[in-house]
Amino acid sequence: MTIDLNTFNQFFIEYQQRFVHFACTYVRDEVVAEDFVIESMMYYWENKDRLPADTNIPAYVLTTIKHKCIDHLRHQQVHQEASDELSRLYAWELSDRIITLEDFEPNEVFTAEIQEIVDKTLESLPEQTKRIFVMSRYENKSHKEIAALLGMTTKGVEFHIAKSTKVLRLALKDYLPVSLLFFYLN
């Protein structure tokens, strides 16, 4: 099948907007639809010599566009399903934290002995690590607030909190169940 460049350009001009409209009906994004049309037209141009002479060119290009749209929509569907699953897992984890917190009794956990261990452990930490931990856990400041107050990055704040919680976990391992300790220190 031979088609010259002028004929192809005329075909492109005549069908481009129709094809974009078709693709946009399904993908609902004009830029993506335009990309699919251009890619499909280029695919046709690159393969025109391999096609039978009686090939219906608009139908051939539209079929290519259709398959690109289907692939795009399937990809979006997989992405949405993964996102939905992550939302479901987050909701379950959040519900679990709420239930655990509702069942949490501070009087049972913070005995004088445990508080003494916590205090001694905090005193053994480097001053900045201790200060960041106290600001986070006792003053309820966010990582961002602490970083701004101390002129450091939030990653730096996270490092110091992780360092202090690791030391506290070790110091309190004989006193608190792992799950309760996790909820207290994280």
N, C-alpha and C positions, 0 to 999 in steps of 0.2 A: 504494500500500500504506500503510495507516494502522495505526500501533501506538501505544498510549498509553504514557506514562512508567511507569506502574505495571506494565504488561505487560513493558516493557523491563527494569525493575529486577528483576522475577521471573526473567526469562530470564538476566540477568546473574548473579544469585545461584545459579541452578541450574547454569549451565555454566562459570562462571569457573574453578573448581578443575580441572575436567576439561581445559579448554583450556590452563591453565597447565601441568598435568602433561604434556599432549601436546607443548607447545612446549619444555618443560624436557628432555624425552626427547632432543631434537635439539640444542638450544643449550647444554645442560648448565650453565645459569646461571639460577637461579630469578628473580632480579631482572629480567634481560633477558626471560625468558619472561613474567613478569607485565606488563612494559611492552608487549610485543607483543600480549597479550590485551587490555589496556586500549585500546591504539591501534586494534586491529581492531574492538572493540566500538564505539568512538567513530566509526570510519569507517562502520560499518554504520548507526549512529544518524543520522549526517549525510547519508547517501545513501538512507535507507529509503524516501523518497517517490519515488525514481526507479526502484525495483525492482518487478518484476512481483508481483502479488498472491500468486502461488503459489510465491514464493521460499522455499526451505528455509533459514530463518535460521541455524540452527546450522551447516549445511554452508557457507553463504556466509561466516560469520565464521571458521570453521575454514580455509577456503580462503585467506582473507586472512592468517591466522596462518601458514599453511604457506608462503606467499610471503615473508613477513617472515623466517621462519626460513631459507629458502633464501638470501635476500639476505645475511643475517647470516653464514651458513656460507660462502658464496662469498667474502665480504669477509675472513673469517678465513683461508680457503684462500690468497687472494692475499697476505695479510700473512705467512702461514707460508712461502710460496714465496719471498717477498722475503727473509725472515729466513734461510732456508736458503741462498739465493744469497750473502747477505752472509757467512754463516759459511763457506761454501766459499771465497769470495774471501779471507777473513781467513786461513784455513788455508793457502791457496796462498802468500799473502804471507809468512806466518810461516815456512813451509817454505823459501821463497826467502831469507829473512833468515838462517835457520840454515845453509843451504848456503853463502851468501856469507861468513858468519862463520867457518865451518869452513875455507874456502879463504883466509881473510885471514891474511897473514903480517906481523905488526907490524914485524919487522926490515927488511922491504922498504919500508915506508912511512915509518917514523920515522928518517930519517937526521938527522944533526946539522943539516944545512941547513934541513930542514923544521921541526925542533923549534925552531930559532932564529927562524924566521918566526912560528911559533905563539907563542913567548914574547914577541917584540916586538909582535905584534898584540895579545896580551892586555894587555900593558903600556900600549898606547895607548887601551884602553877606559876608560870611567869606572869608578871604584873599585867601586861597587856591582855594575855589570854584570859586571866581571871576577870579583868575589867569588862571585856567583851561578853564573857559568859554571864556575868551578873546583869549587864545591861539587857541581854537577850532574855534570860530566864526570870529574873527577879523584877526587872523594870519593864518587861514586855515590849521592848523596842524591836522594831523590825531590823533585818539585816541592812536594809538601805539606810535607815535612820542612824544606825551605829556607824556605818561606813562614812556617812556625811559628818557625824560628830567627831570622828577620829581621823578624818582625812585619808581614808583608805578605800580599797575596792570592796564590793560585796563578797567577792571570792576570798579576799583576805579575812573578812569577818567569818565566813563559812569555815575557813581553815581553822581559825582559833576555836570556834564552837565545836567543831569535830574533834579537835585535839583535847579540849576539856571534857567533852562527853565520854571520850574513850577512857580517859584517866578515871572519871567518876564511875563508869561501868565496872572497871576493874576493882575499884575500892569498895563498891557496893554489891558485888556479885553474890555474896553470901546472904544478903539481906532482902533483896527484892526479886520477885519473879522476873524473868527476862522480858515478858510482854509488858509488865507494868513499868519496868525501867525504860523500855523503849518509848512508851507513851510519855513518860516524865521528861526524858532527856532529848527527845526529838521533837 
